[in-house]
Every structure is written in structure tokens, then in C-alpha cells.
Amino acid sequence: MDLFKDKFLLTKEYFEKKPVTPEEETLTQVLNLTPLDKKEEEKEEEKIVPGRELGHEALQGKIVGLYFSASWCPPCQQFTPLLCNVYDELQNRKANFEVVFLSFDKNEEDMEVYFRQRHRNWYALPFDDPFRDELKAKYNVTAVPKFIIINKDGEVISLKGRKEVQDKGVIAFRNWSQSASIYEAKQSQNQTTNDNNNNADNVKDENEDENEAMT
């Protein structure tokens, strides 16, 4: 999914197996608790971190629910369990669906606790990633909870995902899947039309070249 191209997403495993920070390594050295071998510096994007995945790979070909939420929000506390139940059922059915949590918590600690205790093992954008605000502006999110359904190209399938989950439960996915299929069919038709037009233009150019050669 190009919407999350080169963006890292986190799962619960990341918070359970957090890597040692440079500050912790420095403290260990100062206290002489354990000797540390010198390591070659690695670029951040080259590090293999458990529970951290590139978004465009994790969400490739998926219908995705963008879940804007926060632990301090009472309506979020009511909706999250419903979303968890729908997510569980869709996972059991091997549905082509995934969720990305975009936190509006007051700090990273609140976000982590909320994610680990109340959410399923879907994905979360890192708390300090400014891409969250870009998505908020892109989809005009003015309040939480907001559950927006997008297709594999990042195009909106539904802006009313929350209401649809509340009213229809797991059946809502059928409508999202149908909308995604209709979009893909239109894209394919448009591509075919463009290809045909390009072929016609090429034939026309070839015929004009032949006529010029004969004169």
C-alpha cells in the first residue's frame, strides 16, 4: 500500500521486546555492570526490530481500517471492544482486512498502555510520527473515535466505518469488499480504455508516417 510507503508500523510485540536504548547502554557502561563490545553503527532503517514492519509491505493488497482513537475518550472505550470482536471474526475467516491504530493520546505511555491492553494485535503508527497529522488532515478527522475504511490504493471506501461496525458487525466487511471490487473494476476499465486510445494513436501515427513516405 503506497499510502504507508516507507513508514514503519508497530505491533504489540514491539512494546513487549523493546530494544535497549542508547541511554541505557551508556548507563550500563558508566556503572561497569557488563562490558559492551563496540558495535558498528547501523542505520535506523536497516535495523531488524521485532514487531516493527514496513507499512506498504504489511498492508499490501489489504482493505484497511484507519482507527483514530485515544484512551481518554469515552466513546472510544465503548467502540474499541466492538471493533475487536469484528476484527477477530474477520481474522478467523481469513478476510483480506487489517487495522491501523492512530493514537490521539496525550503521551506515548498512555498510547502504549491503551494499545497493549485494549486493542488487538493489529498495527499502530508510532506515537511521534507526524504522518498521523497528515492523515488527520487528508481524511478531515475532527474528532475521535473515527474509523475510516480505505482500499489498497488508499482511496476511501467508507467514512462511516464506526457506524457500520456498530450497526452491521462483521457483515460490514462485505460492503467494503464490494466497494473495493467496484473501484478496481473501474480502474481496470479506465486502464483498458487508455491502452486502446494509445494503441489507436500509435496506429494513426504509423499510417501518417507511411503516407508521408509515399509522397
Backbone as a chain_set.jsonl record, in Angstrom:
{"seq": "MDLFKDKFLLTKEYFEKKPVTPEEETLTQVLNLTPLDKKEEEKEEEKIVPGRELGHEALQGKIVGLYFSASWCPPCQQFTPLLCNVYDELQNRKANFEVVFLSFDKNEEDMEVYFRQRHRNWYALPFDDPFRDELKAKYNVTAVPKFIIINKDGEVISLKGRKEVQDKGVIAFRNWSQSASIYEAKQSQNQTTNDNNNNADNVKDENEDENEAMT", "coords": {"N": [[0.849, -1.198, 0.0], [0.76, 2.041, -1.047], [0.157, 4.295, 0.432], [1.272, 4.047, 2.95], [3.929, 3.938, 2.348], [7.297, 3.324, 2.992], [6.894, 3.86, 5.658], [7.076, 2.972, 9.069], [5.289, 0.533, 10.905], [3.911, -0.566, 14.013], [3.56, -3.508, 16.082], [2.079, -5.26, 18.895], [4.15, -6.803, 19.771], [6.404, -5.263, 19.512], [6.37, -3.486, 21.679], [6.575, -5.275, 23.72], [9.094, -6.301, 23.402], [11.048, -4.277, 23.515], [13.888, -2.65, 22.165], [17.136, -2.147, 23.671], [17.874, 1.094, 24.718], [20.091, 3.737, 23.554], [20.719, 5.392, 25.742], [20.378, 3.683, 27.914], [22.388, 1.826, 27.403], [24.623, 3.469, 27.694], [24.449, 4.119, 30.41], [24.858, 1.62, 31.528], [27.511, 1.2, 30.836], [28.765, 3.218, 32.307], [28.289, 2.404, 34.916], [29.697, 0.124, 34.901], [28.575, -2.42, 34.783], [28.343, -4.521, 32.941], [30.606, -5.503, 30.418], [30.655, -3.896, 27.249], [30.74, -4.701, 23.898], [32.21, -2.957, 21.198], [30.185, -1.75, 18.675], [29.453, -1.59, 15.237], [27.965, 1.254, 13.862], [24.584, 1.223, 12.927], [22.346, 2.048, 10.345], [19.161, 3.412, 11.022], [16.972, 2.473, 9.503], [17.906, 0.048, 8.685], [17.997, -1.666, 10.774], [16.824, -4.641, 12.277], [13.977, -4.909, 13.927], [12.015, -6.473, 16.289], [8.52, -6.752, 15.86], [8.2, -4.465, 14.367], [7.291, -3.256, 11.283], [7.499, -2.553, 7.762], [5.106, -0.411, 6.46], [3.933, -0.478, 3.832], [4.468, -3.035, 3.061], [3.306, -4.656, 5.039], [0.627, -4.072, 4.715], [-0.004, -4.676, 2.152], [-2.151, -4.985, -0.562], [-4.412, -5.059, 1.058], [-7.678, -4.377, 2.469], [-8.124, -1.658, 4.521], [-8.664, -0.483, 7.822], [-8.536, 2.619, 9.207], [-7.949, 3.572, 12.364], [-8.635, 6.105, 14.336], [-8.099, 7.059, 17.536], [-8.278, 7.282, 21.192], [-7.168, 6.823, 24.57], [-8.324, 8.402, 26.546], [-10.835, 8.969, 25.704], [-14.226, 8.536, 26.11], [-16.28, 7.53, 24.219], [-14.539, 6.093, 22.553], [-13.691, 4.087, 24.262], [-15.993, 2.618, 24.393], [-16.397, 1.839, 21.75], [-14.1, 0.423, 20.915], [-14.036, -2.328, 21.976], [-16.088, -3.456, 20.38], [-15.012, -3.218, 17.83], [-12.812, -4.869, 18.164], [-14.06, -7.38, 18.388], [-15.215, -7.674, 15.837], [-12.914, -7.615, 14.285], [-11.597, -9.945, 15.198], [-13.363, -11.927, 14.263], [-13.211, -11.524, 11.483], [-10.533, -12.121, 11.056], [-10.561, -14.816, 11.718], [-12.007, -15.729, 9.583], [-10.227, -15.405, 7.596], [-10.186, -13.003, 6.223], [-9.422, -10.368, 3.932], [-8.253, -8.074, 5.415], [-7.2, -5.369, 7.517], [-6.19, -3.441, 10.402], [-5.153, -0.175, 11.344], [-3.961, 1.59, 13.999], [-4.181, 4.903, 15.03], [-2.95, 6.987, 17.228], [-4.404, 9.353, 19.465], [-3.646, 9.948, 21.953], [-2.432, 11.513, 25.022], [0.226, 11.202, 25.622], [3.118, 9.11, 24.908], [3.278, 6.926, 26.632], [0.647, 6.548, 27.574], [-0.544, 5.875, 25.158], [0.762, 3.438, 24.603], [-0.06, 1.76, 26.733], [-2.839, 1.721, 26.351], [-2.981, 0.59, 23.782], [-1.767, -1.946, 24.179], [-3.402, -3.141, 26.126], [-6.11, -2.87, 25.412], [-6.532, -3.125, 22.693], [-6.45, -5.206, 19.67], [-4.018, -7.412, 18.13], [-3.265, -5.726, 15.936], [-1.994, -3.174, 13.765], [-0.014, -0.244, 14.621], [0.643, 3.185, 14.223], [3.738, 4.714, 14.993], [3.91, 6.73, 17.949], [5.127, 9.26, 17.818], [5.212, 9.874, 15.144], [4.851, 12.187, 12.614], [3.219, 11.684, 10.486], [0.737, 10.903, 11.233], [-0.71, 13.286, 11.693], [-0.807, 14.216, 9.11], [-2.471, 12.325, 7.917], [-4.738, 12.79, 9.4], [-5.436, 15.339, 8.463], [-5.745, 14.764, 5.735], [-7.963, 13.05, 5.647], [-9.801, 14.56, 6.932], [-10.282, 14.418, 9.771], [-11.872, 15.271, 12.634], [-12.653, 14.592, 15.143], [-12.545, 11.994, 17.663], [-13.874, 8.722, 18.449], [-12.793, 7.73, 15.18], [-13.321, 5.845, 12.351], [-12.069, 4.93, 9.463], [-12.427, 3.501, 6.304], [-10.309, 2.25, 3.874], [-9.146, 1.432, 0.538], [-6.761, -0.719, -1.171], [-5.302, 1.134, -2.55], [-5.378, 3.354, -1.036], [-7.615, 4.866, -1.329], [-10.757, 6.183, -0.264], [-13.16, 4.024, 1.031], [-15.206, 3.987, 2.865], [-16.378, 6.493, 5.04], [-17.72, 6.112, 7.283], [-17.107, 4.009, 8.984], [-17.204, 3.367, 11.718], [-19.967, 3.596, 12.467], [-20.985, 1.645, 10.765], [-19.781, -0.694, 11.713], [-20.923, -0.748, 14.239], [-23.655, -1.01, 13.578], [-23.858, -3.174, 11.758], [-21.921, -5.058, 12.297], [-19.775, -7.789, 11.608], [-20.699, -8.126, 9.047], [-20.426, -5.753, 7.75], [-18.019, -5.77, 6.453], [-18.458, -7.065, 4.06], [-19.746, -5.167, 2.467], [-17.695, -3.276, 2.289], [-15.791, -4.746, 0.898], [-17.119, -5.189, -1.516], [-17.31, -2.56, -2.466], [-14.607, -2.005, -2.806], [-14.023, -3.814, -4.844], [-15.589, -2.809, -6.933], [-14.337, -0.367, -7.352], [-11.798, -1.258, -8.213], [-12.534, -2.553, -10.566], [-13.41, -0.392, -12.108], [-11.026, 1.019, -12.301], [-9.512, -0.786, -13.765], [-11.002, -0.856, -16.12], [-10.716, 1.786, -16.976], [-7.969, 1.79, -17.437], [-7.784, -0.026, -19.506], [-9.209, 1.385, -21.463], [-7.545, 3.591, -21.791], [-5.259, 2.299, -22.752], [-6.227, 1.303, -25.174], [-6.787, 3.695, -26.483], [-4.22, 4.73, -26.67], [-3.061, 2.813, -28.33], [-4.565, 3.202, -30.638], [-3.767, 5.783, -31.288], [-1.104, 5.298, -31.845], [-1.276, 3.67, -34.104], [-2.439, 5.471, -35.871], [-0.389, 7.366, -36.054], [1.558, 5.786, -37.265], [0.362, 5.243, -39.74], [0.259, 7.82, -40.773], [2.955, 8.327, -41.026], [3.622, 6.443, -43.001], [2.143, 7.417, -45.154], [3.388, 9.847, -45.578], [5.869, 8.915, -46.388], [5.279, 7.824, -48.858], [4.65, 9.961, -50.482]], "CA": [[0.0, 0.0, 0.0], [1.63, 3.198, -1.206], [-0.147, 5.312, 1.435], [2.219, 3.876, 4.055], [5.23, 3.64, 1.761], [8.474, 3.68, 3.799], [6.5, 4.157, 7.027], [7.1, 1.81, 9.945], [4.139, 0.277, 11.766], [4.273, -1.375, 15.178], [2.61, -4.435, 16.669], [2.293, -5.372, 20.344], [5.447, -7.428, 20.005], [7.409, -4.21, 19.61], [6.366, -2.956, 23.04], [6.977, -6.355, 24.619], [10.511, -6.586, 23.197], [11.692, -3.015, 23.164], [15.345, -2.711, 22.157], [17.832, -1.319, 24.65], [18.13, 2.418, 24.171], [21.471, 4.199, 23.723], [20.89, 5.917, 27.092], [20.544, 2.538, 28.813], [23.707, 1.271, 27.147], [25.602, 4.383, 28.288], [24.368, 3.951, 31.857], [25.493, 0.347, 31.85], [28.953, 1.391, 30.721], [29.216, 4.06, 33.412], [28.25, 1.621, 36.144], [30.567, -1.041, 34.717], [27.843, -3.635, 35.116], [28.769, -5.541, 31.984], [31.367, -4.904, 29.319], [29.932, -3.833, 25.979], [31.593, -4.688, 22.716], [31.951, -1.873, 20.266], [29.383, -2.185, 17.528], [29.366, -0.653, 14.127], [26.682, 1.942, 13.831], [23.669, 0.803, 11.875], [21.302, 2.99, 10.002], [17.912, 3.047, 11.682], [16.097, 1.7, 8.622], [18.489, -1.264, 8.424], [17.886, -2.491, 11.965], [15.693, -5.56, 12.347], [13.37, -4.724, 15.24], [10.804, -7.296, 16.433], [7.268, -6.016, 15.989], [8.18, -3.259, 13.537], [7.233, -3.668, 9.885], [7.222, -1.509, 6.787], [3.672, -0.367, 6.248], [3.471, -0.871, 2.497], [4.573, -4.496, 2.969], [2.344, -5.253, 5.958], [-0.751, -3.792, 4.283], [-0.079, -4.904, 0.713], [-3.358, -5.613, -1.082], [-5.435, -5.178, 2.092], [-8.637, -3.349, 2.847], [-7.567, -1.201, 5.799], [-9.421, 0.433, 8.659], [-7.718, 3.58, 9.953], [-8.666, 3.791, 13.617], [-8.215, 7.263, 15.115], [-8.686, 6.788, 18.841], [-7.474, 7.698, 22.346], [-7.588, 6.171, 25.809], [-9.084, 9.336, 27.372], [-12.102, 9.224, 25.011], [-15.259, 7.557, 26.489], [-16.839, 6.8, 23.077], [-13.534, 5.138, 22.086], [-13.717, 2.954, 25.182], [-17.176, 1.831, 24.056], [-16.317, 1.279, 20.402], [-12.946, -0.466, 20.725], [-14.387, -3.753, 22.112], [-16.869, -3.879, 19.212], [-14.067, -3.37, 16.726], [-12.014, -6.067, 18.461], [-14.864, -8.565, 18.067], [-15.317, -7.764, 14.376], [-11.566, -7.954, 13.791], [-11.356, -11.361, 15.5], [-14.162, -12.747, 13.361], [-12.667, -11.407, 10.132], [-9.283, -12.867, 11.029], [-10.93, -16.235, 11.686], [-12.492, -16.01, 8.232], [-9.116, -15.122, 6.666], [-10.576, -11.854, 5.398], [-8.338, -9.511, 3.457], [-8.56, -6.866, 6.177], [-6.274, -5.034, 8.592], [-6.474, -2.193, 11.115], [-4.014, 0.638, 11.783], [-4.321, 2.48, 15.094], [-3.512, 6.206, 15.024], [-3.24, 7.429, 18.589], [-4.549, 10.743, 19.857], [-3.401, 10.006, 23.391], [-1.687, 12.69, 25.453], [1.649, 10.897, 25.623], [3.431, 7.789, 24.361], [2.988, 5.889, 27.631], [-0.796, 6.289, 27.528], [-0.804, 5.178, 23.901], [1.243, 2.063, 24.705], [-0.922, 1.013, 27.648], [-4.129, 1.562, 25.666], [-2.794, -0.338, 22.669], [-1.461, -3.289, 24.661], [-4.442, -3.702, 26.986], [-7.476, -2.798, 24.898], [-6.593, -3.38, 21.254], [-5.989, -6.493, 19.185], [-2.651, -7.344, 17.616], [-3.198, -5.102, 14.627], [-0.832, -2.288, 13.642], [-0.119, 1.111, 15.159], [1.661, 4.134, 13.792], [4.472, 5.221, 16.153], [3.271, 7.889, 18.559], [5.77, 10.521, 17.433], [5.289, 10.019, 13.694], [3.983, 13.287, 12.155], [2.324, 11.222, 9.42], [-0.607, 10.846, 11.816], [-1.379, 14.566, 11.448], [-1.052, 14.286, 7.673], [-3.663, 11.515, 7.659], [-5.858, 13.513, 10.01], [-5.828, 16.398, 7.528], [-6.143, 14.154, 4.46], [-9.303, 12.475, 5.761], [-10.636, 15.527, 7.649], [-10.666, 13.86, 11.067], [-12.028, 16.368, 13.587], [-12.991, 14.045, 16.461], [-12.361, 10.553, 17.816], [-13.249, 7.771, 17.521], [-13.086, 7.798, 13.75], [-12.883, 4.606, 11.711], [-12.167, 5.178, 8.023], [-12.07, 2.318, 5.534], [-9.663, 2.585, 2.609], [-8.759, 0.275, -0.259], [-5.323, -0.963, -1.276], [-4.683, 2.322, -3.135], [-5.547, 4.472, -0.118], [-8.849, 5.597, -1.633], [-11.784, 5.969, 0.758], [-14.306, 3.15, 0.775], [-16.267, 4.467, 3.75], [-16.023, 7.406, 6.131], [-18.633, 5.792, 8.393], [-16.777, 2.665, 9.45], [-17.648, 3.165, 13.108], [-21.408, 3.331, 12.46], [-21.23, 0.378, 10.074], [-19.409, -1.764, 12.645], [-21.933, -0.777, 15.291], [-24.966, -1.423, 13.065], [-23.844, -4.402, 10.959], [-20.924, -6.009, 12.753], [-18.853, -8.356, 10.628], [-21.295, -8.031, 7.709], [-19.975, -4.508, 7.136], [-16.87, -6.038, 5.586], [-18.946, -7.444, 2.73], [-19.969, -3.927, 1.721], [-16.382, -2.677, 1.998], [-15.152, -5.565, -0.126], [-17.807, -4.919, -2.777], [-16.904, -1.223, -2.906], [-13.23, -2.123, -3.288], [-14.067, -4.53, -6.125], [-16.134, -1.889, -7.93], [-13.273, 0.597, -7.642], [-10.766, -1.933, -9.001], [-13.084, -2.799, -11.901], [-13.392, 0.885, -12.827], [-9.631, 1.331, -12.602], [-9.098, -1.679, -14.834], [-11.683, -0.406, -17.331], [-10.063, 3.027, -17.402], [-6.662, 1.449, -17.957], [-8.008, -0.644, -20.815], [-9.588, 2.462, -22.376], [-6.33, 4.368, -22.075], [-4.393, 1.48, -23.603], [-6.827, 1.269, -26.508], [-6.588, 5.015, -27.087], [-2.8, 4.844, -27.016], [-2.822, 1.953, -29.494], [-5.167, 3.859, -31.79], [-2.899, 6.915, -31.634], [0.116, 4.756, -32.441], [-1.618, 3.232, -35.468], [-2.648, 6.687, -36.656], [0.925, 7.943, -36.326], [2.242, 4.921, -38.22], [-0.249, 5.454, -41.043], [0.686, 9.132, -41.272], [4.358, 8.184, -41.45], [3.626, 5.707, -44.267], [1.636, 8.3, -46.207], [4.432, 10.831, -45.873], [6.953, 8.234, -47.107], [4.829, 7.535, -50.217], [4.523, 11.195, -51.278]], "C": [[0.879, 1.241, 0.0], [1.37, 4.278, -0.161], [0.852, 5.252, 2.591], [3.619, 3.515, 3.544], [6.347, 4.193, 2.639], [8.119, 4.134, 5.21], [6.542, 2.874, 7.852], [5.819, 1.742, 10.766], [4.566, -0.685, 12.87], [3.168, -2.343, 15.536], [2.893, -4.507, 18.169], [3.647, -5.984, 20.673], [6.534, -6.378, 20.19], [7.515, -3.7, 21.05], [6.782, -4.016, 24.062], [8.465, -6.645, 24.532], [11.245, -5.324, 22.764], [13.206, -3.165, 23.188], [15.938, -1.811, 23.231], [18.172, 0.019, 24.007], [19.595, 2.801, 24.355], [21.737, 4.728, 25.126], [21.112, 4.792, 28.09], [21.904, 1.89, 28.622], [24.784, 2.133, 27.796], [25.627, 4.231, 29.802], [25.055, 2.668, 32.298], [27.004, 0.473, 31.811], [29.497, 2.179, 31.912], [29.293, 3.263, 34.711], [29.143, 0.387, 36.081], [29.866, -2.34, 35.113], [28.245, -4.782, 34.211], [29.571, -4.857, 30.904], [30.552, -4.946, 28.041], [30.925, -3.803, 24.837], [31.215, -3.505, 21.844], [31.219, -2.42, 19.051], [29.435, -1.117, 16.442], [27.977, -0.037, 14.107], [25.869, 1.463, 12.644], [22.701, 1.934, 11.577], [19.987, 2.488, 10.565], [17.052, 2.147, 10.803], [16.628, 0.301, 8.354], [18.37, -2.194, 9.62], [16.652, -3.392, 11.871], [15.141, -5.491, 13.762], [12.105, -5.568, 15.323], [9.567, -6.423, 16.605], [7.21, -4.723, 15.219], [8.28, -3.672, 12.08], [7.005, -2.456, 8.984], [5.748, -1.562, 6.39], [3.216, -0.857, 4.897], [3.599, -2.372, 2.275], [3.511, -5.173, 3.837], [0.912, -5.136, 5.449], [-0.969, -4.056, 2.799], [-1.363, -5.626, 0.315], [-4.518, -5.702, -0.101], [-6.475, -4.06, 2.008], [-8.264, -2.958, 4.272], [-8.534, -0.26, 6.506], [-8.468, 1.324, 9.428], [-8.492, 3.962, 11.209], [-8.031, 4.925, 14.419], [-8.901, 7.171, 16.479], [-7.756, 7.26, 19.95], [-8.048, 7.086, 23.615], [-8.46, 7.074, 26.672], [-10.511, 9.549, 26.859], [-13.15, 8.169, 25.377], [-15.91, 6.828, 25.311], [-15.852, 5.787, 22.486], [-13.54, 3.888, 22.953], [-14.911, 2.043, 24.883], [-17.028, 1.132, 22.708], [-15.208, 0.252, 20.243], [-13.29, -1.94, 20.924], [-15.204, -4.285, 20.939], [-15.951, -4.121, 18.023], [-13.205, -4.605, 16.925], [-12.768, -7.333, 18.074], [-14.985, -8.767, 16.558], [-13.98, -8.186, 13.779], [-11.276, -9.438, 14.009], [-12.097, -12.262, 14.519], [-13.623, -12.699, 11.941], [-11.33, -12.134, 10.008], [-9.55, -14.362, 10.975], [-11.401, -16.657, 10.296], [-11.426, -15.744, 7.154], [-9.456, -13.972, 5.72], [-9.362, -10.988, 5.087], [-8.465, -8.121, 4.082], [-7.522, -6.641, 7.268], [-6.645, -3.682, 9.18], [-5.161, -1.497, 11.458], [-4.522, 1.644, 12.81], [-3.493, 3.757, 15.02], [-3.898, 6.922, 16.311], [-3.372, 8.94, 18.708], [-4.431, 10.865, 21.372], [-2.513, 11.197, 23.726], [-0.187, 12.451, 25.495], [1.857, 9.462, 25.159], [3.104, 6.669, 25.337], [1.513, 5.529, 27.633], [-1.16, 5.504, 26.278], [-0.417, 3.709, 24.016], [0.335, 1.215, 25.585], [-2.267, 0.716, 26.991], [-4.035, 0.516, 24.561], [-2.613, -1.771, 23.17], [-2.64, -3.928, 25.391], [-5.811, -3.783, 26.326], [-7.622, -3.158, 23.428], [-6.213, -4.819, 20.931], [-4.579, -6.321, 18.614], [-2.663, -6.902, 16.156], [-2.002, -4.153, 14.625], [-1.109, -0.922, 14.267], [0.989, 1.965, 14.563], [2.403, 4.622, 15.031], [3.915, 6.551, 16.64], [3.826, 9.21, 18.03], [5.882, 10.716, 15.925], [4.334, 11.118, 13.225], [3.027, 12.881, 11.04], [0.888, 11.097, 9.924], [-1.377, 12.128, 11.52], [-1.666, 14.77, 9.96], [-2.315, 13.502, 7.313], [-4.906, 12.178, 8.249], [-6.367, 14.6, 9.069], [-6.37, 15.813, 6.228], [-7.588, 13.663, 4.51], [-10.236, 13.327, 6.622], [-11.178, 14.957, 8.971], [-10.691, 14.986, 12.088], [-12.364, 15.882, 14.986], [-12.719, 12.549, 16.456], [-13.51, 9.991, 18.648], [-13.704, 8.004, 16.084], [-12.492, 6.564, 13.101], [-13.143, 4.734, 10.223], [-11.656, 3.967, 7.268], [-11.493, 2.75, 4.191], [-9.294, 1.309, 1.864], [-7.243, 0.206, -0.38], [-4.573, 0.215, -1.88], [-4.811, 3.549, -2.236], [-6.775, 5.312, -0.39], [-9.939, 5.22, -0.635], [-12.887, 5.049, 0.245], [-15.49, 3.622, 1.612], [-15.687, 5.39, 4.81], [-16.832, 7.099, 7.386], [-18.381, 4.391, 8.932], [-17.264, 2.374, 10.852], [-19.135, 2.806, 13.154], [-21.707, 1.981, 11.819], [-20.853, -0.812, 10.949], [-20.463, -1.897, 13.74], [-23.254, -1.358, 14.804], [-24.959, -2.817, 12.441], [-22.854, -5.443, 11.439], [-20.056, -6.498, 11.614], [-19.382, -8.26, 9.201], [-20.847, -6.763, 6.993], [-18.829, -4.755, 6.169], [-17.315, -6.411, 4.182], [-19.182, -6.206, 1.872], [-18.649, -3.26, 1.355], [-15.686, -3.427, 0.867], [-15.786, -5.323, -1.492], [-17.408, -3.559, -3.336], [-15.488, -1.247, -3.463], [-13.195, -2.792, -4.656], [-14.575, -3.629, -7.241], [-15.078, -0.866, -8.332], [-12.207, -0.028, -8.541], [-11.24, -2.193, -10.421], [-13.064, -1.514, -12.742], [-11.973, 1.265, -13.226], [-9.129, 0.49, -13.772], [-9.718, -1.261, -16.163], [-11.036, 0.865, -17.884], [-8.698, 2.749, -18.019], [-6.775, 0.841, -19.349], [-8.358, 0.414, -21.864], [-8.375, 3.292, -22.775], [-5.388, 3.608, -23.003], [-4.912, 1.445, -25.038], [-6.631, 2.6, -27.239], [-5.142, 5.208, -27.524], [-2.463, 4.012, -28.25], [-3.373, 2.59, -30.765], [-4.31, 5.037, -32.258], [-1.622, 6.433, -32.319], [-0.123, 4.315, -33.884], [-1.79, 4.438, -36.379], [-1.307, 7.316, -37.033], [1.682, 7.127, -37.368], [1.701, 5.125, -39.636], [0.162, 6.799, -41.644], [2.122, 9.085, -41.754], [4.464, 7.487, -42.784], [3.18, 6.593, -45.409], [2.684, 9.342, -46.581], [5.565, 10.188, -46.681], [6.585, 7.99, -48.562], [4.754, 8.784, -51.073], [5.858, 11.671, -51.797]], "O": [[1.65, 1.466, 0.933], [2.25, 5.093, 0.113], [1.232, 6.285, 3.144], [4.391, 2.859, 4.243], [6.351, 5.374, 2.987], [8.951, 4.731, 5.891], [6.101, 1.819, 7.396], [5.327, 2.757, 11.259], [5.463, -1.508, 12.686], [1.988, -2.059, 15.332], [3.839, -3.886, 18.655], [4.219, -5.714, 21.729], [7.481, -6.59, 20.947], [8.614, -3.506, 21.57], [7.281, -3.688, 25.139], [9.047, -7.176, 25.478], [11.969, -5.318, 21.769], [13.754, -3.743, 24.126], [15.318, -0.833, 23.648], [18.692, 0.071, 22.892], [20.272, 2.248, 25.222], [22.833, 4.552, 25.658], [21.928, 4.917, 29.003], [22.513, 1.445, 29.595], [25.738, 1.614, 28.376], [26.697, 4.216, 30.411], [25.747, 2.639, 33.315], [27.7, -0.084, 32.66], [30.551, 1.852, 32.456], [30.225, 3.419, 35.501], [29.325, -0.31, 37.08], [30.473, -3.239, 35.697], [28.463, -5.899, 34.68], [29.247, -3.736, 30.511], [29.841, -5.917, 27.78], [31.838, -2.978, 24.812], [30.052, -3.11, 21.769], [31.608, -3.44, 18.481], [29.456, 0.083, 16.713], [26.966, -0.709, 14.307], [26.369, 1.316, 11.529], [22.297, 2.679, 12.471], [19.728, 1.284, 10.585], [16.469, 1.176, 11.285], [15.895, -0.551, 7.852], [18.617, -3.393, 9.494], [15.581, -2.961, 11.443], [15.781, -5.969, 14.698], [11.203, -5.396, 14.503], [9.564, -5.477, 17.393], [6.269, -3.949, 15.388], [9.226, -4.351, 11.681], [6.398, -1.465, 9.393], [5.22, -2.616, 6.035], [2.222, -1.577, 4.803], [2.927, -2.932, 1.408], [2.89, -6.149, 3.415], [0.079, -6.002, 5.72], [-2.01, -3.696, 2.251], [-1.638, -6.73, 0.785], [-5.517, -6.358, -0.396], [-6.192, -2.956, 1.544], [-8.104, -3.822, 5.134], [-9.135, 0.625, 5.897], [-7.669, 0.83, 10.224], [-9.548, 4.592, 11.136], [-7.02, 4.732, 15.094], [-10.128, 7.201, 16.569], [-6.599, 7.597, 19.7], [-9.253, 6.861, 23.722], [-9.264, 6.572, 27.459], [-11.307, 10.231, 27.504], [-12.992, 7.009, 24.996], [-16.084, 5.611, 25.384], [-16.264, 4.745, 21.978], [-13.411, 2.772, 22.451], [-14.841, 0.833, 25.099], [-17.467, -0.005, 22.531], [-15.374, -0.71, 19.492], [-12.872, -2.759, 20.105], [-15.037, -5.438, 20.542], [-16.097, -5.108, 17.301], [-12.899, -5.313, 15.965], [-12.188, -8.255, 17.5], [-14.873, -9.888, 16.062], [-13.93, -9.017, 12.873], [-10.77, -10.112, 13.112], [-11.54, -13.233, 14.007], [-13.58, -13.725, 11.262], [-11.032, -12.703, 8.958], [-8.855, -15.096, 10.273], [-11.213, -17.803, 9.888], [-11.699, -15.847, 5.958], [-9.057, -13.977, 4.555], [-8.416, -10.894, 5.87], [-8.74, -7.135, 3.4], [-7.023, -7.592, 7.87], [-7.326, -2.879, 8.543], [-4.18, -2.147, 11.818], [-5.406, 2.45, 12.519], [-2.265, 3.71, 14.956], [-5.022, 7.4, 16.462], [-2.584, 9.702, 18.147], [-5.022, 11.748, 21.992], [-1.919, 11.814, 22.842], [0.593, 13.401, 25.413], [0.904, 8.694, 25.031], [2.699, 5.582, 24.923], [1.156, 4.352, 27.687], [-1.978, 4.585, 26.324], [-1.164, 2.831, 23.584], [-0.003, 0.086, 25.23], [-2.771, -0.405, 27.067], [-4.911, -0.339, 24.427], [-3.231, -2.698, 22.648], [-2.851, -5.136, 25.281], [-6.596, -4.675, 26.647], [-8.723, -3.465, 22.971], [-5.724, -5.556, 21.787], [-4.025, -5.222, 18.619], [-2.153, -7.587, 15.27], [-1.082, -4.33, 15.424], [-2.256, -0.502, 14.421], [2.127, 1.518, 14.419], [1.762, 4.92, 16.038], [3.499, 7.392, 15.842], [3.077, 10.164, 17.82], [6.575, 11.628, 15.472], [3.124, 10.997, 13.418], [2.127, 13.642, 10.686], [-0.06, 11.175, 9.143], [-2.548, 12.081, 11.143], [-2.647, 15.417, 9.593], [-3.127, 13.955, 6.506], [-5.987, 12.127, 7.663], [-7.574, 14.766, 8.895], [-7.351, 16.319, 5.682], [-8.344, 13.831, 3.553], [-11.322, 12.885, 6.998], [-12.378, 15.013, 9.24], [-9.657, 15.589, 12.378], [-12.362, 16.674, 15.928], [-12.666, 11.914, 15.402], [-14.071, 10.71, 19.475], [-14.834, 8.414, 15.82], [-11.31, 6.266, 13.275], [-14.286, 4.657, 9.771], [-10.572, 3.461, 7.559], [-12.112, 3.523, 3.459], [-9.146, 0.245, 2.465], [-6.529, 0.991, 0.243], [-3.352, 0.303, -1.751], [-4.407, 4.648, -2.615], [-6.969, 6.354, 0.237], [-10.03, 4.067, -0.213], [-13.463, 5.267, -0.821], [-16.625, 3.657, 1.139], [-14.645, 5.108, 5.401], [-16.657, 7.741, 8.422], [-19.316, 3.675, 9.292], [-17.691, 1.258, 11.146], [-19.522, 1.831, 13.799], [-22.588, 1.256, 12.28], [-21.538, -1.835, 10.927], [-20.848, -3.002, 14.12], [-23.905, -2.112, 15.527], [-25.931, -3.562, 12.572], [-22.935, -6.601, 11.03], [-19.647, -5.717, 10.754], [-18.604, -8.307, 8.247], [-20.883, -6.7, 5.764], [-18.68, -4.038, 5.18], [-16.622, -6.104, 3.212], [-18.854, -6.198, 0.686], [-18.494, -2.741, 0.249], [-15.07, -2.82, -0.009], [-15.088, -5.257, -2.504], [-17.192, -3.419, -4.539], [-15.196, -0.594, -4.465], [-12.428, -2.387, -5.529], [-14.065, -3.671, -8.36], [-14.939, -0.537, -9.51], [-11.765, 0.589, -9.51], [-10.468, -2.076, -11.372], [-12.743, -1.544, -13.93], [-11.734, 1.762, -14.327], [-8.421, 0.981, -14.651], [-9.06, -1.3, -17.204], [-10.835, 1.003, -19.09], [-8.311, 3.386, -18.999], [-5.986, 1.139, -20.245], [-7.88, 0.362, -22.997], [-8.202, 3.648, -23.94], [-4.796, 4.182, -23.917], [-4.142, 1.544, -25.993], [-6.35, 2.635, -28.437], [-4.863, 5.765, -28.586], [-1.687, 4.437, -29.107], [-2.749, 2.535, -31.824], [-4.146, 5.265, -33.457], [-1.122, 7.069, -33.246], [0.703, 4.549, -34.766], [-1.34, 4.427, -37.525], [-1.106, 7.742, -38.17], [2.356, 7.679, -38.238], [2.46, 5.173, -40.604], [0.385, 6.914, -42.849], [2.477, 9.711, -42.753], [5.284, 7.865, -43.62], [3.747, 6.546, -46.501], [2.848, 9.678, -47.754], [6.151, 10.829, -47.553], [7.466, 7.949, -49.421], [4.792, 8.676, -52.298], [5.926, 12.692, -52.481]]}, "num_chains": 1, "name": "protein.A"}
